[in-house]
Amino acid sequence: MTIYTREEVVQRIQKGMSLSGSDLTQADLSYSNLKSGDFSGADFSGAHLQNTNLGNTNLKNANFRNAFLFGANLQNANLEGADLKDANLQDTNLEGANLKGVDFSGISMFGANLDGANCEGAVFAGTKMKRASLIGTNLRGADLSGAHCQRAVFKNANLTNTRLHGTNLKYADLSDAKTDKADMKDCIT
């Protein structure tokens, strides 16, 4: 893997060049504009990406283990197959993102915006999602067991076949959500 400096990363993205497979471990790319870049398979483990613009970015199969994405913009990004183990996604914008099958287990997503995102088959077991917005989100077949979703908004979300076993839904807004065959056993409401 090639290792790039912060300036090289920004310049390559501005020139429309790919950073697929790049080693960006521990990189501080906070407040950078990396919109529409190709970072598929890149290693962002331990990277600092606070308030970074990664909108419309290809992040398929990227590694974000222990990455700090607080307030980052990932609107319409492709994160399918991404590794987010121990990442911080608090107040992150994931609106319209492809998050199909992604494992978010146990991470912090307080106040995250997942409106209209495709989270089909995603795993949110034990995830902290207080005040998260999931308006119109596809959560079909997702696992939210034990997730902390207090005051989360699931308005018009697709929760068909979703596992919500033991999920904290206190003060959550489930208006017009599709809950067909959803496992809501032992939910806290």
MDTraj code that builds the backbone (N, CA, C; nanometers):
import mdtraj as md
import numpy as np

residues = "MET THR ILE TYR THR ARG GLU GLU VAL VAL GLN ARG ILE GLN LYS GLY MET SER LEU SER GLY SER ASP LEU THR GLN ALA ASP LEU SER TYR SER ASN LEU LYS SER GLY ASP PHE SER GLY ALA ASP PHE SER GLY ALA HIS LEU GLN ASN THR ASN LEU GLY ASN THR ASN LEU LYS ASN ALA ASN PHE ARG ASN ALA PHE LEU PHE GLY ALA ASN LEU GLN ASN ALA ASN LEU GLU GLY ALA ASP LEU LYS ASP ALA ASN LEU GLN ASP THR ASN LEU GLU GLY ALA ASN LEU LYS GLY VAL ASP PHE SER GLY ILE SER MET PHE GLY ALA ASN LEU ASP GLY ALA ASN CYS GLU GLY ALA VAL PHE ALA GLY THR LYS MET LYS ARG ALA SER LEU ILE GLY THR ASN LEU ARG GLY ALA ASP LEU SER GLY ALA HIS CYS GLN ARG ALA VAL PHE LYS ASN ALA ASN LEU THR ASN THR ARG LEU HIS GLY THR ASN LEU LYS TYR ALA ASP LEU SER ASP ALA LYS THR ASP LYS ALA ASP MET LYS ASP CYS ILE THR".split()
xyz = np.array([
    [0.0831, -0.1189, 0.0000],
    [0.0000, 0.0000, 0.0000],
    [0.0876, 0.1253, 0.0000],
    [0.0466, 0.2228, -0.0753],
    [0.1168, 0.3504, -0.0790],
    [0.0667, 0.4390, 0.0346],
    [0.1587, 0.5099, 0.1014],
    [0.1225, 0.6000, 0.2096],
    [0.1300, 0.7439, 0.1584],
    [0.0221, 0.8199, 0.1814],
    [0.0120, 0.9574, 0.1334],
    [0.0038, 1.0556, 0.2503],
    [0.0541, 1.1764, 0.2285],
    [0.0359, 1.2837, 0.3264],
    [-0.1034, 1.3411, 0.3091],
    [-0.1467, 1.4201, 0.4070],
    [-0.2773, 1.4862, 0.4016],
    [-0.2909, 1.5684, 0.2734],
    [-0.1896, 1.6464, 0.2412],
    [-0.1926, 1.7328, 0.1233],
    [-0.2016, 1.6506, -0.0052],
    [-0.1286, 1.5392, -0.0101],
    [-0.1323, 1.4535, -0.1295],
    [-0.2700, 1.3912, -0.1484],
    [-0.3327, 1.3515, -0.0374],
    [-0.4670, 1.2930, -0.0446],
    [-0.5645, 1.3944, -0.1030],
    [-0.5655, 1.5148, -0.0479],
    [-0.6573, 1.6191, -0.0944],
    [-0.6312, 1.6527, -0.2412],
    [-0.5057, 1.6682, -0.2796],
    [-0.4710, 1.7009, -0.4186],
    [-0.5135, 1.5912, -0.5153],
    [-0.4905, 1.4657, -0.4782],
    [-0.5290, 1.3550, -0.5666],
    [-0.6804, 1.3510, -0.5882],
    [-0.7565, 1.3736, -0.4814],
    [-0.9027, 1.3726, -0.4928],
    [-0.9489, 1.4906, -0.5781],
    [-0.8911, 1.6064, -0.5592],
    [-0.9279, 1.7242, -0.6395],
    [-0.8991, 1.7023, -0.7874],
    [-0.7998, 1.6204, -0.8185],
    [-0.7649, 1.5902, -0.9576],
    [-0.8431, 1.4701, -1.0120],
    [-0.9321, 1.4125, -0.9299],
    [-1.0138, 1.3001, -0.9736],
    [-0.9395, 1.1675, -0.9761],
    [-0.8280, 1.1580, -0.9059],
    [-0.7484, 1.0356, -0.9023],
    [-0.8001, 0.9409, -0.7938],
    [-0.7804, 0.8135, -0.8134],
    [-0.8254, 0.7121, -0.7192],
    [-0.7230, 0.6911, -0.6071],
    [-0.7760, 0.6661, -0.4888],
    [-0.6926, 0.6276, -0.3751],
    [-0.7363, 0.4901, -0.3252],
    [-0.7870, 0.4095, -0.4171],
    [-0.8307, 0.2750, -0.3859],
    [-0.7134, 0.1954, -0.3282],
    [-0.7379, 0.1296, -0.2146],
    [-0.6355, 0.0462, -0.1522],
    [-0.5265, 0.1230, -0.0793],
    [-0.5424, 0.2516, -0.0600],
    [-0.4394, 0.3336, 0.0043],
    [-0.4292, 0.3074, 0.1543],
    [-0.3084, 0.3261, 0.2077],
    [-0.2851, 0.3146, 0.3501],
    [-0.2980, 0.4531, 0.4128],
    [-0.4095, 0.4771, 0.4821],
    [-0.4347, 0.6041, 0.5465],
    [-0.4515, 0.5847, 0.6973],
    [-0.3837, 0.4827, 0.7519],
    [-0.3919, 0.4539, 0.8946],
    [-0.3379, 0.5723, 0.9744],
    [-0.4105, 0.6057, 1.0791],
    [-0.3745, 0.7146, 1.1700],
    [-0.3688, 0.8528, 1.1029],
    [-0.4137, 0.8642, 0.9792],
    [-0.4080, 0.9924, 0.9077],
    [-0.5034, 1.0930, 0.9710],
    [-0.4630, 1.2174, 0.9745],
    [-0.5516, 1.3248, 1.0199],
    [-0.6011, 1.3985, 0.8963],
    [-0.7221, 1.3632, 0.8544],
    [-0.7849, 1.4246, 0.7380],
    [-0.9066, 1.5067, 0.7799],
    [-0.9113, 1.5446, 0.9064],
    [-1.0253, 1.6203, 0.9567],
    [-1.0417, 1.7517, 0.8814],
    [-1.1678, 1.7871, 0.8605],
    [-1.2082, 1.9110, 0.7923],
    [-1.1645, 1.9151, 0.6452],
    [-1.1270, 1.8026, 0.5864],
    [-1.0861, 1.7986, 0.4451],
    [-1.2075, 1.7770, 0.3556],
    [-1.1976, 1.8225, 0.2303],
    [-1.3011, 1.7977, 0.1309],
    [-1.2528, 1.6847, 0.0403],
    [-1.3062, 1.5641, 0.0630],
    [-1.2685, 1.4460, -0.0140],
    [-1.3884, 1.3937, -0.0927],
    [-1.4821, 1.4831, -0.1205],
    [-1.6070, 1.4481, -0.1877],
    [-1.5825, 1.3798, -0.3208],
    [-1.6615, 1.2753, -0.3463],
    [-1.6638, 1.1991, -0.4723],
    [-1.5344, 1.1228, -0.4995],
    [-1.4560, 1.0998, -0.3970],
    [-1.3312, 1.0250, -0.4152],
    [-1.3526, 0.8751, -0.4202],
    [-1.2516, 0.8031, -0.4694],
    [-1.2532, 0.6567, -0.4701],
    [-1.1525, 0.6077, -0.3673],
    [-1.2060, 0.5586, -0.2549],
    [-1.1242, 0.5044, -0.1467],
    [-1.1597, 0.3574, -0.1230],
    [-1.2081, 0.2889, -0.2251],
    [-1.2487, 0.1494, -0.2069],
    [-1.1291, 0.0678, -0.1584],
    [-1.1506, -0.0113, -0.0517],
    [-1.0459, -0.0961, 0.0033],
    [-0.9359, -0.0209, 0.0765],
    [-0.9522, 0.1087, 0.0984],
    [-0.8497, 0.1875, 0.1687],
    [-0.8514, 0.1549, 0.3178],
    [-0.7377, 0.1755, 0.3839],
    [-0.7257, 0.1502, 0.5269],
    [-0.7223, 0.2828, 0.6027],
    [-0.8367, 0.3150, 0.6681],
    [-0.8502, 0.4355, 0.7486],
    [-0.8435, 0.4016, 0.8976],
    [-0.7902, 0.2864, 0.9353],
    [-0.7927, 0.2467, 1.0760],
    [-0.7208, 0.3507, 1.1615],
    [-0.7896, 0.3936, 1.2679],
    [-0.7357, 0.4931, 1.3586],
    [-0.7281, 0.6334, 1.3015],
    [-0.7852, 0.6557, 1.1836],
    [-0.7788, 0.7879, 1.1193],
    [-0.8709, 0.8869, 1.1894],
    [-0.8346, 1.0128, 1.1810],
    [-0.9140, 1.1218, 1.2374],
    [-0.9831, 1.1928, 1.1207],
    [-1.1164, 1.1750, 1.1108],
    [-1.1936, 1.2270, 0.9985],
    [-1.3065, 1.3183, 1.0456],
    [-1.2851, 1.3887, 1.1544],
    [-1.3881, 1.4769, 1.2081],
    [-1.4258, 1.5843, 1.1068],
    [-1.5564, 1.5970, 1.0823],
    [-1.6125, 1.6962, 0.9898],
    [-1.5532, 1.6892, 0.8487],
    [-1.5050, 1.5748, 0.8086],
    [-1.4523, 1.5553, 0.6736],
    [-1.5680, 1.5322, 0.5770],
    [-1.5597, 1.5903, 0.4570],
    [-1.6627, 1.5721, 0.3554],
    [-1.6252, 1.4514, 0.2692],
    [-1.6977, 1.3412, 0.2905],
    [-1.6799, 1.2182, 0.2129],
    [-1.8083, 1.1859, 0.1368],
    [-1.8862, 1.2876, 0.1051],
    [-2.0109, 1.2689, 0.0323],
    [-1.9853, 1.2111, -0.1059],
    [-2.0748, 1.1217, -0.1493],
    [-2.0681, 1.0577, -0.2818],
    [-1.9373, 0.9820, -0.3031],
    [-1.8768, 0.9359, -0.1957],
    [-1.7471, 0.8690, -0.2025],
    [-1.7629, 0.7178, -0.2068],
    [-1.6743, 0.6507, -0.2820],
    [-1.6715, 0.5051, -0.2854],
    [-1.5791, 0.4567, -0.1749],
    [-1.6395, 0.3999, -0.0696],
    [-1.5661, 0.3490, 0.0448],
    [-1.5909, 0.1995, 0.0623],
    [-1.6277, 0.1337, -0.0463],
    [-1.6592, -0.0085, -0.0417],
    [-1.5377, -0.0861, 0.0109],
    [-1.5636, -0.1716, 0.1087],
    [-1.4622, -0.2581, 0.1703],
    [-1.3490, -0.1807, 0.2387],
    [-1.3708, -0.0543, 0.2717],
    [-1.2687, 0.0241, 0.3424],
    [-1.2645, -0.0161, 0.4898],
    [-1.1491, 0.0020, 0.5519],
    [-1.1298, -0.0307, 0.6926],
    [-1.1313, 0.0980, 0.7743],
    [-1.2323, 0.1106, 0.8630],
    [-1.2453, 0.2272, 0.9502],
    [-1.2332, 0.1872, 1.0973],
    [-1.1630, 0.0792, 1.1276],
    [-1.1497, 0.0359, 1.2671],
    [-1.0892, 0.1481, 1.3507],
    [-1.1554, 0.1784, 1.4621],
    [-1.1103, 0.2824, 1.5554],
    [-1.0997, 0.4213, 1.4921],
    [-1.1650, 0.4461, 1.3802],
    [-1.1606, 0.5782, 1.3153],
    [-1.2563, 0.6736, 1.3860],
    [-1.2223, 0.8010, 1.3861],
    [-1.3030, 0.9050, 1.4483],
    [-1.3696, 0.9847, 1.3369],
    [-1.5005, 0.9590, 1.3167],
    [-1.5771, 1.0206, 1.2085],
    [-1.6814, 1.1182, 1.2625],
    [-1.6590, 1.1725, 1.3784],
    [-1.7538, 1.2630, 1.4422],
    [-1.7873, 1.3787, 1.3471],
    [-1.9166, 1.3929, 1.3152],
    [-1.9628, 1.5028, 1.2314],
    [-1.9241, 1.4937, 1.0845],
    [-1.8714, 1.3808, 1.0406],
    [-1.8313, 1.3656, 0.8998],
    [-1.9539, 1.3595, 0.8094],
    [-1.9368, 1.4018, 0.6836],
    [-2.0425, 1.3935, 0.5839],
    [-2.0160, 1.2736, 0.4940],
    [-2.1010, 1.1718, 0.5048],
    [-2.0926, 1.0510, 0.4222],
    [-2.2202, 1.0372, 0.3393],
    [-2.2829, 1.1482, 0.3073],
    [-2.4083, 1.1464, 0.2321],
    [-2.3863, 1.0784, 0.0974],
    [-2.4732, 0.9826, 0.0667],
    [-2.4713, 0.9064, -0.0588],
    [-2.3411, 0.8299, -0.0823],
    [-2.2639, 0.8043, 0.0229],
    [-2.1402, 0.7268, 0.0096],
    [-2.1730, 0.5780, 0.0024],
    [-2.0842, 0.5010, -0.0601],
    [-2.0985, 0.3559, -0.0658],
    [-2.0043, 0.2948, 0.0369],
    [-2.0618, 0.2414, 0.1458],
    [-1.9835, 0.1797, 0.2525],
    [-2.0067, 0.0293, 0.2592],
    [-2.0629, -0.0281, 0.1551],
    [-2.0910, -0.1710, 0.1564],
    [-1.9620, -0.2479, 0.1823],
    [-1.9665, -0.3385, 0.2807],
    [-1.8505, -0.4212, 0.3138],
    [-1.7453, -0.3496, 0.3968],
    [-1.7715, -0.2255, 0.4383],
    [-1.6741, -0.1511, 0.5187],
    [-1.6663, -0.2088, 0.6598],
    [-1.5484, -0.2009, 0.7206],
    [-1.5257, -0.2468, 0.8570],
    [-1.5255, -0.1244, 0.9477],
    [-1.6267, -0.1126, 1.0345],
    [-1.6414, 0.0027, 1.1221],
    [-1.6247, -0.0341, 1.2700],
    [-1.5566, -0.1436, 1.2974],
    [-1.5378, -0.1900, 1.4352],
    [-1.4746, -0.0790, 1.5195],
    [-1.5412, -0.0444, 1.6298],
    [-1.4950, 0.0564, 1.7255],
    [-1.4796, 0.1969, 1.6673],
    [-1.5459, 0.2261, 1.5556],
    [-1.5432, 0.3618, 1.4979],
    [-1.6418, 0.4507, 1.5727],
    [-1.6225, 0.5805, 1.5639],
    [-1.7146, 0.6769, 1.6245],
    [-1.7846, 0.7516, 1.5119],
    [-1.9167, 0.7308, 1.5012],
    [-1.9978, 0.7946, 1.3973],
    [-2.0979, 0.8923, 1.4573],
    [-2.0664, 0.9487, 1.5710],
    [-2.1571, 1.0424, 1.6366],
    [-2.1773, 1.1661, 1.5502],
    [-2.3042, 1.2055, 1.5351],
    [-2.3446, 1.3227, 1.4570],
    [-2.2985, 1.3168, 1.3111],
    [-2.2794, 1.1970, 1.2593],
    [-2.2350, 1.1770, 1.1216],
    [-2.3547, 1.1771, 1.0264],
    [-2.3364, 1.2346, 0.9069],
    [-2.4413, 1.2377, 0.8055],
    [-2.4216, 1.1195, 0.7103],
    [-2.5112, 1.0214, 0.7196],
    [-2.5094, 0.9030, 0.6333],
    [-2.6346, 0.8995, 0.5459],
    [-2.6939, 1.0142, 0.5232],
    [-2.8175, 1.0235, 0.4457],
    [-2.7970, 0.9654, 0.3060],
    [-2.8856, 0.8709, 0.2692],
    [-2.8817, 0.8116, 0.1356],
    [-2.7638, 0.7200, 0.1101],
    [-2.6866, 0.6875, 0.2124],
    [-2.5675, 0.6033, 0.1944],
    [-2.6044, 0.4570, 0.1739],
    [-2.5177, 0.3829, 0.1045],
    [-2.5340, 0.2391, 0.0893],
    [-2.4588, 0.1727, 0.2035],
    [-2.5345, 0.1209, 0.3005],
    [-2.4790, 0.0580, 0.4193],
    [-2.5233, -0.0871, 0.4285],
    [-2.5563, -0.1442, 0.3158],
    [-2.6094, -0.2799, 0.3097],
    [-2.5120, -0.3795, 0.3734],
    [-2.5636, -0.4503, 0.4775],
    [-2.4866, -0.5549, 0.5432],
    [-2.3719, -0.5075, 0.6314],
    [-2.3588, -0.3771, 0.6546],
    [-2.2479, -0.3253, 0.7356],
    [-2.2719, -0.3592, 0.8831],
    [-2.1646, -0.3919, 0.9558],
    [-2.1725, -0.4240, 1.0985],
    [-2.1358, -0.3005, 1.1811],
    [-2.2365, -0.2422, 1.2472],
    [-2.2190, -0.1246, 1.3318],
    [-2.2223, -0.1637, 1.4801],
    [-2.2102, -0.2905, 1.5122],
    [-2.2282, -0.3407, 1.6486],
    [-2.1511, -0.2612, 1.7526],
    [-2.2268, -0.2110, 1.8521],
    [-2.1686, -0.1485, 1.9692],
    [-2.1030, -0.0130, 1.9512],
    [-2.1091, 0.0469, 1.8331],
    [-2.0404, 0.1759, 1.8148],
    [-2.1312, 0.2932, 1.8499],
    [-2.0740, 0.4109, 1.8589],
    [-2.1492, 0.5319, 1.8916],
    [-2.1988, 0.6001, 1.7647],
    [-2.3320, 0.6128, 1.7557],
    [-2.3965, 0.6804, 1.6438],
    [-2.4985, 0.7818, 1.6953],
    [-2.4729, 0.8391, 1.8147],
    [-2.5631, 0.9392, 1.8709],
    [-2.5861, 1.0501, 1.7695],
    [-2.7113, 1.0815, 1.7436],
    [-2.7458, 1.1936, 1.6567],
    [-2.7102, 1.1757, 1.5102],
    [-2.6753, 1.0546, 1.4672],
    [-2.6409, 1.0311, 1.3261],
    [-2.7646, 1.0441, 1.2377],
    [-2.7442, 1.0874, 1.1142],
    [-2.8523, 1.1014, 1.0162],
    [-2.8386, 0.9884, 0.9150],
    [-2.9334, 0.8943, 0.9186],
    [-2.9358, 0.7831, 0.8244],
    [-3.0605, 0.7897, 0.7367],
    [-3.1174, 0.9073, 0.7200],
    [-3.2399, 0.9231, 0.6414],
    [-3.2195, 0.8689, 0.5003],
    [-3.3106, 0.7799, 0.4595],
    [-3.3084, 0.7269, 0.3236],
    [-3.1915, 0.6349, 0.2924],
    [-3.1156, 0.5947, 0.3925],
    [-3.0013, 0.5055, 0.3690],
    [-3.0491, 0.3613, 0.3467],
    [-2.9691, 0.2839, 0.2748],
    [-2.9986, 0.1422, 0.2563],
    [-2.9182, 0.0645, 0.3599],
    [-2.9873, 0.0221, 0.4666],
    [-2.9257, -0.0534, 0.5752],
    [-2.9766, -0.1967, 0.5771],
    [-3.0176, -0.2463, 0.4622],
    [-3.0715, -0.3817, 0.4558],
    [-2.9677, -0.4813, 0.5058],
    [-3.0091, -0.5645, 0.6045],
    [-2.9211, -0.6673, 0.6589],
    [-2.8066, -0.6142, 0.7443],
    [-2.8061, -0.4856, 0.7747],
    [-2.6998, -0.4282, 0.8581],
    [-2.7165, -0.4729, 1.0036],
    [-2.6079, -0.4702, 1.0785],
    [-2.6102, -0.5114, 1.2189],
    [-2.5814, -0.3904, 1.3070],
    [-2.6790, -0.3573, 1.3925],
    [-2.6673, -0.2456, 1.4860],
    [-2.6782, -0.2975, 1.6296],
    [-2.6456, -0.4221, 1.6537],
    [-2.6599, -0.4827, 1.7865],
    [-2.5784, -0.4043, 1.8892],
    [-2.6478, -0.3560, 1.9933],
    [-2.5819, -0.2825, 2.0999],
    [-2.5321, -0.1440, 2.0616],
    [-2.5699, -0.0959, 1.9431],
    [-2.5241, 0.0347, 1.8960],
    [-2.5951, 0.1475, 1.9724],
    [-2.5229, 0.2539, 1.9997],
    [-2.5783, 0.3703, 2.0692],
    [-2.6284, 0.4684, 1.9634],
    [-2.7613, 0.4717, 1.9450],
    [-2.8233, 0.5514, 1.8387],
    [-2.9231, 0.6529, 1.8927],
    [-2.9011, 0.7004, 2.0124],
    [-2.9915, 0.7984, 2.0718],
    [-2.9986, 0.9210, 1.9813],
    [-3.1200, 0.9690, 1.9569],
    [-3.1490, 1.0866, 1.8732],
    [-3.1125, 1.0675, 1.7258],
    [-3.0851, 0.9464, 1.6808],
    [-3.0539, 0.9224, 1.5395],
    [-3.1791, 0.9413, 1.4548],
    [-3.1589, 0.9861, 1.3313],
    [-3.2701, 1.0044, 1.2383],
    [-3.2618, 0.8972, 1.1304],
    [-3.3683, 0.8172, 1.1196],
    [-3.3749, 0.7082, 1.0235],
    [-3.5033, 0.7196, 0.9416],
    [-3.5355, 0.8390, 0.8980],
    [-3.6584, 0.8638, 0.8235],
    [-3.6471, 0.8016, 0.6845],
    [-3.7412, 0.7113, 0.6548],
    [-3.7426, 0.6471, 0.5235],
    [-3.6265, 0.5518, 0.5002],
    [-3.5601, 0.5094, 0.6053],
    [-3.4440, 0.4202, 0.5942],
    [-3.4881, 0.2762, 0.5709],
    [-3.4173, 0.2055, 0.4831],
    [-3.4440, 0.0640, 0.4598],
    [-3.3634, -0.0173, 0.5599],
    [-3.4333, -0.0723, 0.6613],
    [-3.3708, -0.1559, 0.7635],
    [-3.4209, -0.2998, 0.7523],
    [-3.4678, -0.3365, 0.6358],
    [-3.5230, -0.4707, 0.6134],
    [-3.4193, -0.5766, 0.6517],
    [-3.4576, -0.6653, 0.7443],
    [-3.3699, -0.7745, 0.7850],
    [-3.2506, -0.7309, 0.8684],
    [-3.2507, -0.6073, 0.9161],
    [-3.1390, -0.5587, 0.9987],
    [-3.1529, -0.6113, 1.1415],
    [-3.0440, -0.6076, 1.2163],
    [-3.0433, -0.6505, 1.3554],
    [-3.0130, -0.5305, 1.4442],
    [-3.1141, -0.4846, 1.5184],
    [-3.0981, -0.3745, 1.6123],
    [-3.1143, -0.4241, 1.7556],
    [-3.0912, -0.5522, 1.7786],
    [-3.1117, -0.6078, 1.9117],
    [-3.0192, -0.5408, 2.0127],
    [-3.0809, -0.4984, 2.1239],
    [-3.0059, -0.4353, 2.2305],
    [-2.9544, -0.2960, 2.1984],
    [-2.9950, -0.2396, 2.0851],
    [-2.9496, -0.1052, 2.0475],
    [-3.0188, -0.0007, 2.1349],
    [-2.9506, 0.1087, 2.1581],
    [-3.0059, 0.2194, 2.2361],
    [-3.0577, 0.3234, 2.1370],
    [-3.1888, 0.3188, 2.1094],
    [-3.2510, 0.4055, 2.0086],
    [-3.3480, 0.5047, 2.0716],
    [-3.3199, 0.5447, 2.1941],
    [-3.4072, 0.6399, 2.2618],
    [-3.4131, 0.7700, 2.1822],
    [-3.5355, 0.8179, 2.1589],
    [-3.5641, 0.9406, 2.0832],
    [-3.5208, 0.9333, 1.9356],
    [-3.4924, 0.8149, 1.8854],
    [-3.4604, 0.7991, 1.7425],
    [-3.5884, 0.8131, 1.6603],
    [-3.5735, 0.8572, 1.5361],
    [-3.6890, 0.8777, 1.4485],
    [-3.6840, 0.7751, 1.3357],
    [-3.7823, 0.6831, 1.3362],
    [-3.7936, 0.5776, 1.2349],
    [-3.9131, 0.6040, 1.1433],
    [-3.9533, 0.7256, 1.1292],
    [-4.0711, 0.7608, 1.0514],
    [-4.0558, 0.7092, 0.9073],
    [-4.1587, 0.6374, 0.8597],
    [-4.1615, 0.5804, 0.7239],
    [-4.0470, 0.4824, 0.6959],
    [-3.9791, 0.4326, 0.7978],
    [-3.8696, 0.3366, 0.7790],
    [-3.9263, 0.1972, 0.7500],
    [-3.8491, 0.1173, 0.6776],
    [-3.8868, -0.0206, 0.6507],
    [-3.8173, -0.1095, 0.7526],
    [-3.8948, -0.1583, 0.8512],
    [-3.8428, -0.2450, 0.9565],
    [-3.8917, -0.3889, 0.9381],
    [-3.9282, -0.4255, 0.8162],
    [-3.9762, -0.5602, 0.7872],
    [-3.8674, -0.6622, 0.8199],
    [-3.9041, -0.7653, 0.8953],
    [-3.8129, -0.8725, 0.9362],
    [-3.6919, -0.8225, 1.0159],
    [-3.7062, -0.7063, 1.0762],
    [-3.5965, -0.6496, 1.1553],
    [-3.5994, -0.7064, 1.2967],
    [-3.4808, -0.7339, 1.3505],
    [-3.4697, -0.7835, 1.4882],
    [-3.4494, -0.6642, 1.5814],
    [-3.5504, -0.6406, 1.6664],
    [-3.5475, -0.5308, 1.7620],
    [-3.5556, -0.5857, 1.9045],
    [-3.5080, -0.7055, 1.9233],
    [-3.5159, -0.7768, 2.0508],
    [-3.4360, -0.7012, 2.1580],
    [-3.5060, -0.6518, 2.2609],
    [-3.4417, -0.5818, 2.3713],
    [-3.3931, -0.4418, 2.3372],
    [-3.4417, -0.3863, 2.2271],
    [-3.4002, -0.2524, 2.1832],
    [-3.4693, -0.1449, 2.2670],
    [-3.3948, -0.0415, 2.3041],
    [-3.4527, 0.0708, 2.3776],
    [-3.5138, 0.1670, 2.2764],
    [-3.6470, 0.1669, 2.2697],
    [-3.7219, 0.2537, 2.1788],
    [-3.8011, 0.3590, 2.2557],
    [-3.7561, 0.3918, 2.3756],
    [-3.8266, 0.4897, 2.4575],
    [-3.8273, 0.6247, 2.3867],
    [-3.9451, 0.6798, 2.3682],
    [-3.9692, 0.8077, 2.3008],
    [-3.9302, 0.8052, 2.1521],
    [-3.9078, 0.6880, 2.0950],
    [-3.8758, 0.6785, 1.9517],
    [-4.0022, 0.7023, 1.8697],
    [-3.9851, 0.7581, 1.7522],
    [-4.0960, 0.7860, 1.6613],
    [-4.0992, 0.6771, 1.5549],
    [-4.1997, 0.5891, 1.5639],
    [-4.2170, 0.4793, 1.4682],
    [-4.3366, 0.5044, 1.3775],
    [-4.3801, 0.6299, 1.3655],
    [-4.4993, 0.6589, 1.2860],
    [-4.4776, 0.6223, 1.1393],
    [-4.5764, 0.5513, 1.0854],
    [-4.5788, 0.5063, 0.9463],
    [-4.4640, 0.4116, 0.9101],
    [-4.3964, 0.3552, 1.0084],
    [-4.2901, 0.2573, 0.9812],
    [-4.3528, 0.1215, 0.9520],
    [-4.2935, 0.0475, 0.8594],
    [-4.3388, -0.0880, 0.8278],
    [-4.2697, -0.1835, 0.9244],
    [-4.3498, -0.2500, 1.0086],
    [-4.2938, -0.3395, 1.1094],
    [-4.3374, -0.4847, 1.0903],
    [-4.3772, -0.5215, 0.9676],
    [-4.4218, -0.6581, 0.9397],
    [-4.3120, -0.7576, 0.9772],
    [-4.3514, -0.8585, 1.0564],
    [-4.2623, -0.9670, 1.0977],
    [-4.1378, -0.9177, 1.1718],
    [-4.1438, -0.7997, 1.2307],
    [-4.0322, -0.7496, 1.3109],
    [-4.0361, -0.8156, 1.4484],
    [-3.9208, -0.8573, 1.5003],
    [-3.9094, -0.9169, 1.6334],
    [-3.8904, -0.8041, 1.7338],
    [-3.9989, -0.7694, 1.8040],
    [-3.9940, -0.6592, 1.8986],
    [-4.0047, -0.7089, 2.0426],
    [-3.9616, -0.8334, 2.0661],
    [-3.9696, -0.8939, 2.1967],
    [-3.8793, -0.8184, 2.2953],
    [-3.9350, -0.7912, 2.4122],
    [-3.8636, -0.7257, 2.5222],
    [-3.8121, -0.5866, 2.4895],
    [-3.8766, -0.5172, 2.3939],
    [-3.8376, -0.3789, 2.3623],
    [-3.8721, -0.2895, 2.4804],
    [-3.7926, -0.1880, 2.4993],
    [-3.8190, -0.0894, 2.6036],
    [-3.8888, 0.0280, 2.5354],
    [-4.0155, 0.0521, 2.5755],
    [-4.0914, 0.1610, 2.5142],
    [-4.1461, 0.2546, 2.6197],
])
top = md.Topology()
chain = top.add_chain()
for i, resn in enumerate(residues, 1):
    res = top.add_residue(resn, chain, resSeq=i)
    for name in ("N", "CA", "C"):
        top.add_atom(name, md.element.get_by_symbol(name[0]), res)
traj = md.Trajectory(xyz[None], top)
